[in-house]
Amino acid sequence: MENFVASVRLAEAALRDLFEPTPLQRNDHLSAKYGADIWLKREDLTPVRSYKLRGAFNAMRKLVGPGKPGHFVCASAGNHAQGVAFACRHFGARGTIFMPVTTPKQKIDKTRIFGGDAVEIVLTGDYFDQTLAAAQEFCAREGAQFLSPFDAPDIIEGQATVGMEMLSQLGRAPDLVVLPVGGGGLSAGVTRLLQTEAPDTAFAFAEPLGGGSLRAALEAGAPVALPAVDSFVDGAAVARIGAVPFETLSRFSTLDVHLAPEDRICCTMLEMLNTEGVVLEPAGALALDVLGDLGDLTGKTVVCVCSGGNFDFERLPEVKERAQRFAGLKSYFILRLPQRPGALRDFLNLLGPDDDVARFEYLKKSARNFGSILLGIETSRSDNLAALKSRLDDAGIAYRDITNDKILAELLV
C-alpha cells in the first residue's frame, strides 16, 4: 500500500506537465439543499473534460522511450479515446483509436482535435464489443500496446491522483466521498489511496440503474456480465466491472452502492445547468444525483466527483424530455374520442389553465364510431396531471397513460 501511495504521488507530479489540479469547489446550492458541506471535484474541467486523461497519461508515460512500442491502441466511443489521443500528442507517440461506426460525429471530431497528427481513428463495428475485438486483433498483428480504459494497474494509479489532489485541496479528510462507477478504475484508485491517507473517510458509489455492474459483482462475489445495459449514461454504462478494480472494491457492501434512475439523472443535469451553469454529461452527474439517497448528511463534509462534462447539446431536448417525465410534468396518453362534431372541443375544455398540449395526432377513420388520439401534455406541477386524469374519468373519456410504457413510448413518441 505504501508503494501505491508513493506511485500515485509520482503520477500526480508528472501530470503537472499537462494541467494544474482540477478545482475542488464548495457548492452553496447543494450544501443548503442537504444541510451539509458539499464539495465538487471538477474533473469536467481537465483539458479533455474528464478524468480519463489521468489514467491514459500515467500508463503511457511508463511505456514511452527507446526500445518500447511507441504505438498505443484503445477502443472507446468517448472519454477514454480523447484521453489517449491527448496523451499521444503530448508524448509524440503514435495512436490508433478504434471507435464504433455509430459514434456521434462530435466525439470523433473532438478526439481528432486532441490527438492531431499523432492519432489515426478507425471506425468499425456497430457495437462496442465488435470495436474492441477489432482493436485487440490489431494490437496482436501490429505489436502495439493496448490501453484499457479501467482494467489495468497503471490506469487505476493514474485515476487515484483525483484523490491525492482532493485531500491536498480540502486540507482535511472528508467524512464521505461519492464516486461514480463505470468500469471501476476511478473508484478503485481513490478508495485504495484514501484507505491509507484518510482511513476514517466513508464512501458511496453511484451507478446508473441500467448499468449496475459493481452492485452485481458484489452480490455475486466476482465480476459478472449484466444481461443488458441501458446506454444512456454512456460514460458509466459498463456491462462488467473490471477484474483489477474489483480486487479493491470487493471489500465494500451492496449497501454502499446506489443506483440512479436514468431519467432522474436528467433532472440533476438540468438542475446543475440551470442553477449553477455547470455542464455535466450523464456520468458526470451520477455522484450528485444519489446525494438524496444517502440518508441524513447534516453537518458532514462530502466530496462528489464530477467525472466528466463531455455533453453534446444536441442531446439536450432528450434530457429535458426525460427529466419532465420523471418529475411528473409531462405525460403521454392515447385517448379514444367519439367521431362526432364538437368532441374535440369538449375534450379541450377539460384541460387546466397550466396544461399545454405538446403533442397531438388524430386519425379519423370513417368506418368507426371512435378515433384514437396520441396526446402529450406539459404542465407546471405534477398534481395537475392527476387532476386532468380525474376530469377525463368524470367525462367518461377512455384513455391510456403510456408515459412509462417503454415499448409504446418508443414506437409512438
C-alpha positions in Angstrom: 0.0 0.0 0.0 2.9 2.4 0.8 4.3 1.7 -2.7 0.9 2.5 -4.2 0.7 5.9 -2.4 4.2 6.7 -3.5 3.5 5.8 -7.1 0.3 8.0 -7.0 2.4 10.9 -5.8 4.8 10.4 -8.7 1.9 10.2 -11.1 0.4 13.4 -9.8 3.7 15.3 -10.0 4.1 14.1 -13.6 0.6 15.2 -14.5 1.5 18.8 -13.8 3.2 18.8 -17.3 -0.3 18.6 -18.7 -2.6 20.6 -16.4 -3.0 22.1 -13.0 -5.1 20.2 -10.4 -8.8 20.4 -11.2 -10.8 22.7 -8.9 -12.4 21.5 -5.7 -15.3 23.8 -5.2 -17.7 24.2 -2.4 -21.2 24.2 -3.8 -23.5 26.6 -1.9 -26.7 25.4 -3.7 -26.2 21.7 -2.8 -24.8 22.5 0.7 -28.0 24.4 1.5 -30.2 21.7 -0.1 -28.7 18.9 2.1 -27.6 20.8 5.1 -24.1 19.6 4.6 -20.7 20.9 3.4 -20.8 19.7 -0.3 -17.7 20.0 -2.4 -17.4 19.2 -6.1 -14.2 17.7 -7.6 -14.5 19.2 -11.1 -13.0 16.5 -13.4 -15.1 18.0 -16.1 -12.5 20.8 -16.2 -9.5 18.7 -17.3 -8.2 19.6 -20.9 -10.3 16.7 -22.2 -13.3 17.4 -19.9 -13.0 14.1 -18.0 -10.6 12.3 -15.6 -9.8 9.7 -18.2 -6.7 11.6 -19.2 -5.1 10.8 -15.9 -5.0 7.1 -16.4 -4.1 7.2 -20.0 -1.2 9.6 -19.4 0.1 7.6 -16.4 0.1 4.3 -18.3 1.7 5.9 -21.4 4.5 7.7 -19.5 5.8 4.3 -18.4 5.7 2.9 -21.9 7.4 5.5 -24.0 11.1 5.6 -24.6 13.8 3.8 -26.5 13.1 0.1 -27.3 9.4 0.4 -26.3 6.5 0.0 -28.6 5.6 3.7 -29.0 2.3 2.7 -30.6 -0.8 2.8 -28.5 -4.3 1.5 -29.2 -7.6 1.9 -27.5 -11.2 1.1 -28.2 -13.6 3.8 -27.0 -16.5 5.9 -28.1 -15.9 8.7 -25.7 -13.7 10.0 -22.8 -11.0 7.3 -22.9 -10.5 7.9 -26.6 -10.0 11.6 -26.0 -7.6 11.0 -23.1 -5.5 8.6 -25.1 -5.4 11.0 -28.1 -4.3 13.9 -25.9 -1.6 11.8 -24.2 -0.3 10.5 -27.6 0.1 14.1 -28.9 1.9 15.1 -25.6 4.4 12.2 -25.9 4.7 12.3 -29.6 3.6 8.7 -29.7 1.6 7.0 -32.4 -2.0 6.2 -31.5 -4.7 4.2 -33.2 -8.1 4.7 -31.8 -10.9 2.3 -32.7 -14.5 3.7 -32.4 -17.8 2.2 -33.3 -19.3 3.3 -36.6 -22.3 4.7 -34.6 -20.1 7.1 -32.6 -21.5 10.7 -32.8 -19.5 13.0 -35.1 -18.9 15.4 -32.3 -17.0 12.8 -30.3 -15.0 11.7 -33.3 -14.1 15.3 -34.2 -13.0 16.1 -30.6 -10.8 13.0 -30.5 -9.2 14.0 -33.7 -8.6 17.6 -32.4 -7.0 16.3 -29.2 -4.7 13.8 -31.0 -3.9 15.9 -34.1 -1.4 14.1 -36.4 -0.4 11.7 -33.7 -3.5 9.6 -34.0 -5.5 7.6 -36.5 -9.2 7.0 -35.9 -10.6 3.7 -37.2 -14.4 3.4 -37.3 -15.5 -0.2 -37.1 -18.3 -2.2 -35.7 -21.9 -1.3 -34.9 -21.5 -2.3 -31.3 -18.6 -1.8 -28.8 -17.8 -5.5 -28.5 -17.1 -5.6 -32.2 -14.9 -2.5 -31.9 -13.0 -3.9 -29.0 -12.3 -7.2 -30.8 -11.0 -5.3 -33.8 -8.7 -3.2 -31.6 -7.3 -6.2 -29.9 -6.7 -8.1 -33.2 -4.9 -5.0 -34.5 -2.6 -5.0 -31.4 -1.7 -8.6 -31.8 -1.0 -8.1 -35.5 1.0 -4.9 -35.2 2.7 -5.4 -31.8 1.1 -2.3 -30.5 0.3 -1.6 -26.8 -3.4 -1.8 -25.8 -4.6 0.7 -23.2 -7.5 -0.5 -21.2 -10.0 2.2 -20.0 -10.0 0.9 -16.5 -8.8 -2.7 -16.1 -5.1 -2.2 -15.5 -2.9 -1.2 -12.5 -1.3 1.8 -14.2 -4.7 3.2 -15.3 -6.0 2.9 -11.7 -2.9 4.5 -10.3 -3.4 7.5 -12.6 -7.1 7.8 -11.7 -6.1 7.8 -8.0 -4.5 11.2 -8.4 -8.0 12.6 -8.2 -8.0 11.6 -4.5 -4.5 12.9 -3.9 -5.4 16.3 -5.2 -8.7 16.3 -3.3 -7.0 15.8 0.1 -4.4 18.5 -0.6 -7.1 21.0 -1.7 -9.5 20.3 1.2 -6.8 20.3 3.8 -8.5 17.6 5.8 -10.2 14.2 5.4 -13.8 14.4 4.2 -16.5 12.5 6.0 -17.8 11.0 2.8 -16.6 10.7 -0.8 -19.2 9.9 -3.5 -17.8 8.3 -6.6 -19.3 7.4 -9.9 -18.7 3.9 -11.1 -18.4 2.5 -14.7 -15.6 0.0 -15.1 -14.3 0.8 -11.6 -10.9 2.4 -12.3 -11.6 5.7 -10.7 -13.4 4.3 -7.6 -10.7 1.6 -7.1 -7.9 4.2 -7.3 -9.4 6.8 -5.0 -10.6 4.3 -2.4 -7.3 2.5 -2.3 -5.4 5.7 -1.8 -7.8 7.1 0.9 -7.7 3.8 2.7 -4.2 4.8 3.8 -4.3 8.6 3.6 -7.8 9.1 5.1 -8.8 5.9 6.8 -11.9 7.4 8.5 -13.5 8.6 5.3 -16.6 6.7 4.2 -17.5 6.0 0.5 -20.7 5.8 -1.5 -20.8 4.6 -5.1 -23.2 5.8 -7.8 -24.1 3.6 -10.8 -26.8 4.1 -13.4 -29.8 1.9 -12.8 -29.4 0.3 -16.2 -25.7 -0.5 -15.6 -25.1 -1.6 -12.0 -22.0 -3.7 -12.7 -20.4 -3.1 -9.3 -23.7 -4.0 -7.4 -24.0 -7.2 -9.5 -20.4 -8.1 -8.8 -20.7 -7.5 -5.0 -23.9 -9.7 -5.0 -22.1 -12.5 -6.9 -18.7 -12.2 -5.2 -17.0 -11.7 -8.5 -17.4 -9.6 -11.7 -20.3 -10.8 -13.8 -21.7 -9.7 -17.1 -25.1 -7.9 -17.0 -27.6 -9.4 -19.4 -28.5 -5.9 -20.7 -27.2 -2.4 -20.3 -29.0 0.9 -20.8 -26.5 3.0 -22.8 -27.9 6.4 -21.9 -25.2 7.1 -19.2 -22.6 6.3 -21.8 -19.6 7.2 -19.6 -20.6 4.6 -17.0 -22.8 2.1 -18.8 -20.4 -0.9 -18.4 -21.7 -4.5 -18.6 -18.9 -6.0 -16.5 -16.8 -4.2 -13.9 -13.0 -4.7 -14.4 -11.4 -7.6 -12.6 -8.5 -5.5 -11.4 -10.6 -2.7 -9.9 -12.9 -5.3 -8.2 -9.9 -6.6 -6.3 -10.0 -3.3 -4.4 -13.8 -2.7 -4.4 -14.8 -6.2 -3.2 -14.4 -5.1 0.4 -17.4 -2.9 0.1 -21.1 -3.8 0.6 -24.0 -3.6 -1.8 -25.4 -1.1 0.7 -22.6 1.3 -0.3 -23.8 1.2 -4.0 -26.7 3.4 -5.1 -28.4 3.0 -8.4 -29.5 6.2 -10.1 -32.5 6.1 -12.5 -31.5 7.5 -15.9 -34.5 9.9 -16.0 -33.6 11.3 -12.5 -30.0 11.9 -13.7 -31.5 14.1 -16.4 -33.2 16.2 -13.6 -29.8 16.5 -11.9 -28.1 17.6 -15.2 -30.7 20.3 -15.8 -30.6 21.4 -12.2 -26.8 21.9 -12.4 -27.1 23.6 -15.8 -29.9 26.0 -14.9 -29.0 26.7 -11.3 -25.2 26.6 -11.3 -24.3 26.9 -15.0 -22.3 23.6 -14.8 -22.4 21.4 -17.9 -22.2 17.7 -16.9 -22.6 14.6 -19.0 -24.9 11.9 -17.6 -22.0 10.0 -15.9 -20.6 13.3 -14.6 -23.9 13.9 -12.7 -24.1 10.5 -11.1 -22.4 11.4 -7.8 -24.6 14.4 -7.4 -27.8 12.5 -8.3 -27.5 10.0 -5.5 -27.0 12.5 -2.7 -30.7 12.3 -1.8 -30.3 8.5 -1.4 -27.5 8.7 1.2 -29.6 9.4 4.3 -29.0 12.4 6.7 -25.9 14.3 5.6 -26.4 17.2 8.0 -23.1 18.7 9.1 -21.0 16.3 7.1 -18.2 17.2 4.7 -19.0 15.4 1.4 -16.9 15.4 -1.8 -18.6 14.4 -5.0 -16.5 13.6 -8.0 -18.0 15.1 -11.2 -16.3 12.8 -13.6 -16.9 14.5 -16.9 -18.6 17.2 -18.9 -18.5 15.9 -22.5 -22.1 16.6 -23.3 -23.4 17.0 -26.8 -26.0 19.8 -26.6 -27.9 18.0 -29.4 -29.0 15.6 -26.6 -30.5 18.4 -24.5 -34.1 18.0 -25.8 -33.9 14.3 -24.9 -32.5 15.2 -21.4 -35.3 17.8 -20.9 -38.0 15.3 -22.0 -36.8 12.6 -19.7 -36.5 15.0 -16.8 -40.0 16.3 -17.3 -41.4 12.8 -17.4 -39.6 11.8 -14.2 -40.7 14.9 -12.4 -44.3 14.3 -13.5 -44.5 17.4 -15.6 -45.1 15.7 -18.9 -47.2 12.7 -19.8 -48.4 10.9 -22.9 -51.8 9.5 -23.4 -53.8 7.6 -26.0 -57.4 8.9 -26.0 -60.5 7.4 -27.6 -62.9 10.2 -28.7 -66.3 9.8 -30.3 -66.2 10.8 -34.0 -68.8 13.5 -33.9 -68.7 17.2 -34.3 -67.7 19.0 -31.1 -66.0 16.0 -29.4 -62.6 17.6 -29.7 -63.9 20.9 -28.3 -65.4 19.1 -25.3 -62.1 17.5 -24.6 -60.1 20.7 -24.8 -62.4 22.3 -22.3 -61.2 19.7 -19.8 -57.6 21.0 -19.9 -56.4 23.1 -16.9 -55.0 26.6 -17.2 -51.4 25.3 -16.9 -51.9 22.3 -19.2 -50.1 22.7 -22.5 -50.6 20.4 -25.5 -47.1 19.3 -26.6 -48.2 16.5 -29.0 -51.4 15.9 -30.8 -52.0 13.3 -33.5 -55.5 12.3 -34.6 -56.5 9.8 -37.2 -60.1 9.9 -38.3 -61.5 6.7 -39.6 -64.9 7.0 -41.3 -65.9 3.4 -40.6 -65.5 3.7 -36.8 -67.5 5.5 -34.2 -64.4 6.4 -32.1 -61.0 7.7 -33.1 -57.6 7.5 -31.3 -55.5 10.5 -30.3 -51.9 10.5 -29.3 -51.7 13.3 -26.8 -48.7 14.8 -25.0 -49.3 17.2 -22.1 -46.8 19.5 -20.4 -47.7 21.3 -17.1 -46.2 23.2 -14.3 -47.0 20.9 -11.4 -47.2 17.2 -11.2 -50.6 17.2 -9.4 -52.1 18.9 -12.5 -51.8 15.7 -14.5 -53.6 13.7 -11.7 -56.4 16.3 -11.8 -56.6 16.0 -15.6 -57.0 12.2 -15.3 -59.8 12.7 -12.8 -61.6 15.1 -15.2 -61.2 12.6 -18.0 -62.7 9.8 -15.9 -65.6 12.0 -14.9 -66.3 12.8 -18.5 -66.2 9.2 -19.4 -63.4 9.6 -21.9 -61.3 6.4 -22.3 -57.6 6.9 -22.1 -54.3 5.1 -21.5 -51.3 6.7 -19.9 -48.3 5.4 -22.0 -45.6 7.7 -20.4 -43.8 4.8 -18.7 -44.7 2.1 -21.3 -41.3 1.8 -22.9 -42.4 -0.2 -25.9 -45.3 2.1 -26.8 -43.4 5.3 -26.0 -40.5 4.3 -28.2 -42.8 3.5 -31.1 -45.2 6.4 -30.8 -43.4 9.3 -29.1 
